[in-house]
Amino acid sequence: MNFLKAAKRIGRVLSSKAPIVWDGRRAILEMKDAGYPHWKQMEWIGFYFQFLCEKHLSGFVRMPGPTFGRVRFDGLMDIPWDFKAHAINTSSHQIIVNDSQATADAIAMYGLVGLVLALGRVEYNDAERAFQQWHQELKGGKSRYEIERIRRGAWSRLRKISFHLQQISFLKIGNETLVRCGSFQRDFRNSNGMPRREKVLIDLEKIDDELAYFVEF
């Protein structure tokens, strides 16, 4: 099965099964009730899309996908696939995809890596942060990450409360992509001083060669 055929099959299922409007509270409760382990995550949109893909594509996409080093791809259908979601009404049009070395290893083995990218408009928490407080109470209180952020006096980002799906794009990532795209976390270090692994960084305004297919809503 070639890339376009696989993309169209995935797109057909997601366009008929995935909701167009993702309400944050309903999505989080749906993941929680299903026992999905990532329902507590602040950036719920990406995890909810992964949840939807696992729910609706598992009949013909193997999940999870192959592992390279410590990095596991989300699915496998002829090639490794990752599932991502991104807000289009933000200042950044760059997508952090996956570990650069793992992606290079996957390309060497399979020829390509596929990215299924849900694009949509988001709404943010109100000034009183009602959604954030609701999610925090549902989780049973402040997380260790939140407590540490407060201790440092760091700024708290507004939470996304909804996502209106407008397009699902299918990107093929090959060696040429790795040569052209930037790397995220290059020269960054972890708290223990060890360097962070580089990640593939894709600019959505420069994906003419990668964008193979898309479904609009």
C-alpha distance (Angstrom), angle and dihedral (degrees) to the residues before:
residue distance angle dihedral
M1 . . .
N2 3.82 . .
F3 3.80 125.4 .
L4 3.80 96.5 -99.9
K5 3.79 93.5 49.2
A6 3.81 91.3 49.9
A7 3.81 91.6 46.5
K8 3.80 92.2 51.2
R9 3.80 92.0 49.6
I10 3.80 92.3 50.2
G11 3.80 91.0 43.7
R12 3.80 92.4 50.8
V13 3.80 92.2 55.1
L14 3.80 96.9 42.8
S15 3.81 93.5 46.4
S16 3.80 89.9 55.2
K17 3.82 98.7 39.0
A18 3.83 109.1 31.0
P19 3.82 117.7 85.4
I20 3.79 115.9 -118.7
V21 3.82 96.2 -143.0
W22 3.81 115.3 48.1
D23 3.78 112.2 -161.8
G24 3.79 108.9 -158.7
R25 3.79 97.4 -137.6
R26 3.80 94.5 46.7
A27 3.81 92.0 44.9
I28 3.81 93.7 50.1
L29 3.81 92.4 46.6
E30 3.81 90.1 48.2
M31 3.81 90.7 53.5
K32 3.82 92.0 44.1
D33 3.82 93.3 49.6
A34 3.80 90.3 48.9
G35 3.81 91.4 52.8
Y36 3.80 91.8 -115.8
P37 3.83 105.7 166.4
H38 3.83 97.5 -140.4
W39 3.82 99.9 58.4
K40 3.81 90.9 109.2
Q41 3.80 94.2 59.5
M42 3.80 117.8 117.4
E43 3.82 93.0 -141.0
W44 3.78 91.0 58.5
I45 3.82 96.8 159.4
G46 3.80 95.5 74.2
F47 3.78 92.6 44.3
Y48 3.80 92.0 47.5
F49 3.81 90.9 53.9
Q50 3.79 89.7 49.6
F51 3.82 88.0 48.8
L52 3.82 90.6 52.2
C53 3.80 91.5 48.5
E54 3.80 92.1 50.1
K55 3.80 90.3 46.9
H56 3.81 97.8 49.0
L57 3.82 105.8 26.0
S58 3.79 102.0 43.7
G59 3.81 91.7 97.4
F60 3.79 92.1 71.5
V61 3.82 106.7 8.4
R62 3.79 115.7 71.5
M63 3.79 110.2 -128.3
P64 2.89 129.7 -128.7
G65 3.78 98.9 26.0
P66 3.80 130.5 -140.8
T67 3.79 123.7 -50.6
F68 3.79 125.9 -130.1
G69 3.78 112.7 -171.4
R70 3.80 104.0 -43.0
V71 3.80 94.0 -26.5
R72 3.78 120.4 98.8
F73 3.79 123.2 -167.6
D74 3.79 118.4 -135.2
G75 3.79 97.2 -120.2
L76 3.79 147.6 -7.6
M77 3.79 126.7 -136.4
D78 3.80 106.7 152.5
I79 3.82 86.7 -46.8
P80 3.82 132.6 30.9
W81 3.81 114.8 -86.9
D82 3.78 133.8 -162.9
F83 3.81 125.8 -161.1
K84 3.81 119.2 -143.2
A85 3.81 137.6 167.6
H86 3.79 125.6 -153.5
A87 3.80 135.6 -175.7
I88 3.80 112.6 -126.3
N89 3.82 95.9 -163.4
T90 3.80 94.1 71.1
S91 3.79 132.9 95.0
S92 3.81 93.6 -114.0
H93 3.80 121.6 75.1
Q94 3.78 95.0 179.0
I95 3.80 124.3 109.8
I96 3.79 123.2 -154.5
V97 3.79 101.5 -144.0
N98 3.79 116.3 175.7
D99 3.78 145.6 -52.0
S100 3.81 109.4 -47.3
Q101 3.81 96.6 -139.3
A102 3.80 93.7 45.4
T103 3.81 90.0 49.2
A104 3.80 91.1 50.1
D105 3.81 90.6 49.0
A106 3.81 91.4 48.8
I107 3.81 91.4 50.0
A108 3.80 90.2 49.5
M109 3.81 90.1 53.9
Y110 3.82 101.8 37.0
G111 3.81 104.4 21.4
L112 3.83 94.4 -123.6
V113 3.79 143.4 27.6
G114 3.80 119.5 -141.9
L115 3.80 127.6 -142.2
V116 3.80 121.7 -160.5
L117 3.80 104.7 -161.3
A118 3.82 124.2 -169.8
L119 3.80 111.0 -156.4
G120 3.78 124.0 -167.6
R121 3.78 149.3 134.0
V122 3.78 119.6 -86.6
E123 3.78 134.9 -154.1
Y124 3.79 120.5 -148.1
N125 3.79 135.3 -138.3
D126 3.81 117.4 -83.3
A127 3.80 121.4 -108.2
E128 3.82 90.9 -92.2
R129 3.83 89.2 55.3
A130 3.81 92.6 -133.4
F131 3.79 93.4 162.8
Q132 3.79 92.5 49.6
Q133 3.80 91.0 50.4
W134 3.81 91.6 47.7
H135 3.81 91.8 51.1
Q136 3.80 91.7 46.1
E137 3.81 92.0 52.1
L138 3.80 91.0 47.1
K139 3.81 89.2 54.6
G140 3.80 91.0 50.8
G141 3.80 99.6 -105.8
K142 3.78 140.0 -41.6
S143 3.78 117.5 -17.7
R144 3.79 122.7 -126.2
Y145 3.83 87.3 -107.4
E146 3.82 91.4 53.9
I147 3.80 92.9 47.1
E148 3.81 90.2 50.8
R149 3.84 91.1 47.9
I150 3.81 90.7 52.8
R151 3.81 90.9 47.8
R152 3.81 90.2 53.7
G153 3.79 92.0 45.8
A154 3.80 89.8 -125.2
W155 3.80 121.7 164.5
S156 3.80 116.5 -95.7
R157 3.80 114.5 -133.9
L158 3.78 120.7 -132.8
R159 3.79 110.6 -105.4
K160 3.78 123.1 -121.4
I161 3.80 108.8 -115.6
S162 3.82 100.7 -176.6
F163 3.78 142.8 10.5
H164 3.81 126.4 -152.7
L165 3.80 108.2 -156.2
Q166 3.79 112.7 -137.2
Q167 3.79 105.7 160.9
I168 3.78 142.7 5.5
S169 3.79 111.6 -151.1
F170 3.79 127.7 -165.2
L171 3.80 115.1 -148.0
K172 3.78 125.9 -171.8
I173 3.79 113.5 -148.7
G174 3.78 118.2 -159.2
N175 3.78 138.0 157.6
E176 3.81 90.9 -76.9
T177 3.80 89.3 58.5
L178 3.79 91.7 53.2
V179 3.79 90.8 50.8
R180 3.81 93.6 50.4
C181 3.78 103.0 36.9
G182 3.77 127.5 77.9
S183 3.77 128.2 -115.5
F184 3.79 125.3 -119.8
Q185 3.83 120.9 -142.1
R186 3.77 93.5 18.5
D187 3.81 106.9 160.1
F188 3.84 90.3 6.9
R189 3.78 118.0 131.5
N190 3.78 134.3 -154.0
S191 3.80 122.4 -121.5
N192 3.82 89.3 -93.5
G193 3.80 90.9 57.4
M194 3.80 95.7 -107.4
P195 3.82 115.1 133.4
R196 3.79 116.4 -105.4
R197 3.77 118.1 -120.5
E198 3.78 114.8 -105.0
K199 3.80 118.8 -109.9
V200 3.78 129.7 -152.8
L201 3.81 110.9 -101.9
I202 3.82 118.5 -160.5
D203 3.80 124.4 -168.0
L204 3.81 109.0 -144.4
E205 3.79 89.9 -150.6
K206 3.81 90.3 60.9
I207 3.81 105.3 45.6
D208 3.81 101.8 104.7
D209 3.80 91.1 123.0
E210 3.80 94.8 43.6
L211 3.82 101.1 45.0
A212 3.79 104.8 91.9
Y213 3.80 101.8 160.8
F214 3.81 141.8 -5.5
V215 3.79 141.2 -172.2
E216 3.80 120.3 -146.8
F217 3.81 127.2 -152.4
